[in-house]
Amino acid sequence: MSHSKSYRTVNELLENWEPRKSDIEFIQNLIRTVRNGGKWEVPRNGQIYVFDHTNKTLTMTAGIVDFITHRTRVICAKLGWRVLIDVKGPEDDGQITVTECGNTN
């Protein structure tokens, strides 16, 4: 007997993800209430984001890039903001890599 199941990767699941109204409102509230240079910490995965209101960017300075990063990028793009990844890992040997995520249109 042959069973054919459809399996999708995490990337495929996130590719078409659309935020709920409450997701957008959450990020809007963060943008409104966290001062320029202020930080947002996500305890579940150790992410720390720094706000730059002048350039409309959130820069992730610590933590693991995961689905929360992707979802934050999607929401920020809808609000005209970008998410930058600037995380130093143990294999980086002191070098920091900055990667831009988000809509660059």
C-alpha positions as CSV (number, residue, x, y, z in Angstrom):
1,M,0.0,0.0,0.0
2,S,1.4,3.4,-1.0
3,H,0.7,6.4,1.1
4,S,1.4,9.8,-0.4
5,K,1.5,12.7,2.0
6,S,2.3,16.2,1.3
7,Y,5.1,17.5,3.4
8,R,6.1,21.2,3.4
9,T,9.2,22.7,4.8
10,V,9.1,25.5,7.4
11,N,10.2,28.0,4.6
12,E,7.3,26.9,2.5
13,L,4.9,27.3,5.4
14,L,6.2,30.8,6.1
15,E,6.5,31.9,2.5
16,N,2.8,32.8,2.3
17,W,2.2,33.7,5.9
18,E,0.1,36.8,6.4
19,P,0.0,38.6,9.8
20,R,-3.3,39.0,11.7
21,K,-4.5,42.4,12.6
22,S,-3.3,41.8,16.1
23,D,0.2,41.0,14.9
24,I,0.4,44.3,13.0
25,E,-1.0,46.2,16.0
26,F,1.6,44.6,18.3
27,I,4.5,45.8,16.2
28,Q,2.9,49.2,15.6
29,N,2.6,49.6,19.4
30,L,6.3,48.6,19.8
31,I,7.3,51.2,17.2
32,R,5.2,53.8,18.9
33,T,6.3,53.1,22.5
34,V,10.0,52.1,22.2
35,R,12.3,55.1,21.9
36,N,14.9,55.5,19.2
37,G,17.8,53.3,20.3
38,G,15.6,51.3,22.6
39,K,15.5,47.6,22.7
40,W,12.9,44.9,22.3
41,E,13.8,41.5,23.8
42,V,12.2,38.2,22.8
43,P,12.9,35.8,25.7
44,R,11.8,32.6,24.0
45,N,14.7,32.7,21.5
46,G,17.1,35.3,23.0
47,Q,16.5,37.9,20.2
48,I,17.2,41.5,20.9
49,Y,16.1,44.2,18.4
50,V,17.3,47.8,18.5
51,F,14.9,50.5,17.1
52,D,16.2,53.1,14.7
53,H,13.2,55.5,14.1
54,T,15.3,57.8,11.8
55,N,16.0,55.0,9.3
56,K,12.9,52.9,10.1
57,T,14.9,49.8,11.0
58,L,14.8,47.2,13.6
59,T,18.3,45.6,14.0
60,M,18.5,42.2,15.5
61,T,21.7,42.1,17.6
62,A,21.3,38.8,19.4
63,G,19.4,35.6,19.2
64,I,18.6,32.9,16.7
65,V,17.1,33.8,13.2
66,D,13.9,31.8,13.1
67,F,10.2,32.1,12.3
68,I,9.8,35.0,14.6
69,T,12.5,36.9,12.6
70,H,10.6,36.1,9.4
71,R,7.3,37.2,10.8
72,T,8.7,40.4,12.2
73,R,10.3,41.1,8.8
74,V,6.9,40.6,7.1
75,I,5.0,42.9,9.5
76,C,7.7,45.6,9.4
77,A,7.7,45.6,5.6
78,K,4.0,46.2,5.7
79,L,4.6,49.2,8.0
80,G,7.5,50.6,5.9
81,W,10.2,49.4,8.2
82,R,13.2,47.0,7.6
83,V,14.7,44.3,9.7
84,L,18.5,44.0,9.8
85,I,20.3,41.0,11.2
86,D,23.6,42.0,13.0
87,V,24.4,39.0,15.2
88,K,27.9,37.9,16.2
89,G,28.1,34.1,16.6
90,P,30.9,32.0,18.1
91,E,32.1,31.0,14.6
92,D,32.4,34.6,13.5
93,D,35.7,35.2,15.3
94,G,34.7,38.7,16.3
95,Q,33.4,39.7,12.9
96,I,29.8,40.9,12.6
97,T,27.8,40.3,9.5
98,V,24.9,42.6,8.7
99,T,22.2,41.2,6.5
100,E,19.2,43.1,5.3
101,C,15.8,41.3,5.4
102,G,12.7,42.7,4.1
103,N,11.1,44.5,1.2
104,T,13.6,46.7,-0.5
105,N,11.2,48.3,-3.0
